[in-house]
Amino acid sequence: MISKQTIDKIFSTIRVEEIVGEYVQLKRAGSNFKGLSPFHEEKSPSFVVSPSKQIWKDFSTGKGGTAISFLMEIENFTYPEALRHAAKKYGIEIEEDLREISEEAKNAQTEKDLLYKIHEVANTYFQEILWDDHEGRSIGLSYFKERELRDDIIKKFQLGYSPEKKNAFTAYALEKGYNKEILEKSGLSIFPENTPAGVDRFRERVIFPIHSFSGRVLGFGARILKNNVKTAKYLNSPETEIYHKSNVLYGLNQSKQAISRKNGCLLVEGYMDVISLHMSGIENVVASSGTSLTTEQIKLIKRLTENVTILFDGDNAGIKASFRSIDMLLTEGMNIRVLLFPDGDDPDSFARKHPQEYVEKYIENEAMDFIDFKAEILLRDVGNDPIKKAEAIRDIVKSVSFVQNALKREVYLKEVSNKFGLSEQSLFNELDVQKQITQNQTHHVQQQQKEKAAPKMEIVPLEKEKEDPFLFDVLFMENKLVEHMLAFGDIILKRRNEQGEEYQITVIEEILHHFEEEQYTFLVKGNEIIITQVREGIQKDELRSGNFFVSFMDEEITTKVVDALIPLDDLENWASRNIYPPNYGDKVADQIQGDVLLHKYRYIDYLITETDKELDLYRDTDEVKYYELIKKITLLKQASMRLSNIIEYSPIKGIYGDRKR
């Protein structure tokens, strides 16, 4: 287990804006950063990162927490995995606590954990064979050297080799203690009925590991080196619980920082395209790995940049089929340029032929916007045929219809108008037609998806607190007081006692005193846990407010703390518009005093309704108990009347006159 000292060091060293910034394109907004949620599709940023508080909040999903909880959420890491990932990033040495791990903990490994682990084992094995084994060096390493790859690049992409022996890796993994079931589920091994010892899927191939955004090995691509074998040149891992090829881009882990830094991404097709460009010094590049580009892959890029340049082979027969990718990129709000390399060249060969500066300038100068690109491809064989020319222009306008931003659409149509000498009005009319066709197609697809996954109609009961307005009110104020303790706990308030003498008290102590005076029973479990911790802190002369609870590995508590520390107003950067509203907590002394009274008032109302429910139980069975309850209700109502005068309750205006709950 990771020692507490190491965990404390990790939390004190890591920066939430740096870790989140690897996954989300963040922009400065006052003292915070904002970006699009990585957990929810949205057009307006609702994701806030606070460098001063070292926390994040996603208002679209309600999630929030520390850098570690972000890694757990986005990468599906366990707590120790997230800590180890952060420690590696910041060069922190992990110290292990040598306490014996329980059998229960040993058996708690999930199938997903085992899949990650077996891929790590395989990745290490393939690399060791490449560098340390005679067959690996003479065949695998020789191939990479023929492709002019340097040692540092081979190691950067963790390239490997799987030997000719049909079950070399399978036997190695079984000897390590991994069972046949996990090897089969990983796709690394196959167990035919007539071959109980198993067969390696990737035998006698060079290996390209496929990494997640954070660098975990999810699967492999493998290239056969023999030309006389009738089998696919490239073989990929099958879909597994951890590997979904439509959700992965090859090279993204190695390229994400360069993409973010340059605010642009080069999109290629193959593994070697990515690797050769990296070797030439151009690192902001990813590959779709030979599969059709998917919406999920586009969203991975969009976390880092909205600018994409697609690089095509000069003689690629599938260029027209790639138009679908352009339309998808436009739909997701991406800015697109396209580059065709000269005939006979692809990104791999071009990068190996020319120095970095030449390649960069070539991409910069020769890349076209999608309108010029489609026009060049579609009008190649049109000649003077007006019908074919009209069809080509219609195809270009169809792509413009996928652009979501109205201003961009108009600019693109003006460009088409100037390029072909057509009136803008006729193009706008065609645009309306294409938009309608696109909307109808989209609606049809969505309708089919709904019918396939139509859930059974069920009556969902209302939550108890929403059914009972008195319970809802007291819960609301209980949560609010706890949020005040988290957000302003150590702020010192100046108060006066009944004799008019001034004294000082912290927000935590004042609210805690109120709860204890009322002998209040907490209705929310998370609040009870927080208050217990606060009480323990006071006994140790500590004031445990929000920062103390931020790293608690309890989702309910972490969410509550983040809600308190990053209020909804933090989404807006009002100062950029010369608007300076009062800050949350500017009048904290009055706020605390008012909310304590309001909670007391709501709690009394709640107790009256709960006591009233008991009356019917004792009306005919226990006269003494019945009249005790009557007396209790009377006293509670008197207290409620006194409080209503203090807080200026009005049945028309509500509480505090125009004060909003």
C-alpha positions, 0 to 999 in steps of 0.5 A: 500500500502507498504510505500516507507520507507519499500520498500527502506529498502527491497532494501537495505537489500536483497541480489540478490545472496541469492534470486536467489540462491534459484532457480538457482545453482550458481557458483563463476566466478570472482566477479560474479556468473554464472548458467544455465538460469531458463527461458530457456533450455541451456547447457552452463551457460548464467545467471550472478548475480552481488553481487556488483551491486545487479542485474542479467542478463540472456543472453539467454533470454535478461531478467535482473533486481533486486532480486525483478524483478527476483521474479516477473519473476520466480514466477509470483508475482505482485510487492507488492507480490514480496516485501512482499515475500522478506520482510518475508525472511529477517524479515522486518516488512511491513509498510502500506501507509494508502492512500485510495486504488482506486476502479480501483485498487480494481477491478484490481485483476485477476482470478489468484490472486483470485485463490492464495488467495482462496488457502491461505484462504483454507489452513488457514481454514484446519489448524484451523480445525485440531488444534482448532475444536473438530472433527479436533483434534479427527480425523485429529490430532489423525491420524497424531499422530498415524503416530508419527508426532511431532507438529513442523513437522505438522506445518512446512508442514501446514497439516490440516483437512477438516470436515465431513460436506459436504459443511463446507468449501464452506459455509465458503468461500461464507460467506467470499465473494468468489463467486461460480465461483472461488471456482469451478475453484479452485477445492476446491468446486463442485456445482452439479445441485441438490446441489446448496449449493455446496460440498467440494471436500476434505471433511472428509480427512486429508490435505497436502497443495502443495506449489510452489518453493517460498511457495505459496499454489497451491493445495492440496492432501487429504487422506481419513481415513475410510477403508470401503469407496469405493473411492480413498485413495488420492485425489488431486486438479484438474489442474487449472491456478495456479496448474499444477502437472507436474510442482510441486514437493511436499516438494521442498519449505521446502527442497530447502535450504538443497538440495542446501547445500548438493548438492544432492536430495532424490527423493521419491513417497509420501507425508509421505515419505517426511515428515517422512524423515524431522522429522528424520532430513533428509531434502534434499528430494522431492516427485513426489506425485505419478505421473510419473516424468516429465521433468519440475520436473527434471528441478526444481531439477536441479536448485539446484543440479545435484545429485539425489538418487531415494528411492524405496519401497522394494516391489514396483511392479512398479520398472521396470516402473520407468526405464523411470524416470532414462532415463529422469534424464540421458537425463537432465544430472543428476547423478543418484543413486538408493536405494531399501529399505528392503522388507516391508519398504518404506522411511516413515517406515524406517525413523520412525524405525531408527535414523537419522545417521543410515538412512543417512549411509544406504542411502549413503552405499546402494545406487547403480548407475543406472547400478548396479540397473538395472542389479540387477532388470533385471537379477533377473529372467534371470537364465542361459537364454542367450537371456534374459541376452542379452536383459537385457544388451541391456536395460542397454546400452539403458539407457547409450545412454540417457547420454548427456556427451560423457566422462560419456557415455564412463565411464559407458560403461566401467563399463558395460563391466567390470560387464558382461565381454563383449568387449567394442567394442560390447557395443559401437556398441550397443550404436550406435544402441540405440542412433539411435533408440532414435533419431528416436523416438525423431524426430518422437515425435517432428514432431508430435508436430510440425504438431499439432501446425503448425502456419499459414505462415505469412510474418513478416515485417522487423522492421523499423530501420532495413529497414533504415540503417541511422535510425539503425545507429543513434539508435545504437549510441543513445542507446550506449550513454545512456548506457555510462551514466548508466554505467559510469555516475558519472566518472569525465573526464578531458577535455580542452576547446578551450583556452587550459584550463583544466576543469572537467566534469562528463560523464552524464554532457558531454553526456547531453550537447551533446544532448542539443547542438544538440537539439536532439529528442530521437527516443527511448521512454525509452531513453527519460524517462531516460534522463528526470530523469537525468535532474531532478537529475541534478536540485537537484544536483544528478547524476542519473546513473545506480544504480538509475534506477535499481529498476524502475518498467519499463521492458524496462528501467530495461533491458537497465540498466542491459545491460549497467551494465553487459556487455556480457564479464561478462559471461567469467571468463578470469582470471581463464585462466590467460587471462586479457583483457582490462575491459569495460570502461578502456578508458572511456574518449576516448570512450565517446569523440569518441562515441559523435562524432560518434553519431553526425556524424550518426545523421547528416546522418539521418537528411540529408536522412529525409530532402531529403525525404521532397524535393519531397513534395515541388519541385513543390508546394513551391519553397521557402521551396524547396530551404530552404531544399536544403540549409539545406542539403548543410550545413548538408553535409558540417558538415558531411565532417568536422566530417568525417575528425575528426573521420577519416572516410574511405569508405573502413575501416569504422569509426576510421579505425579498430574501430568496432561498 
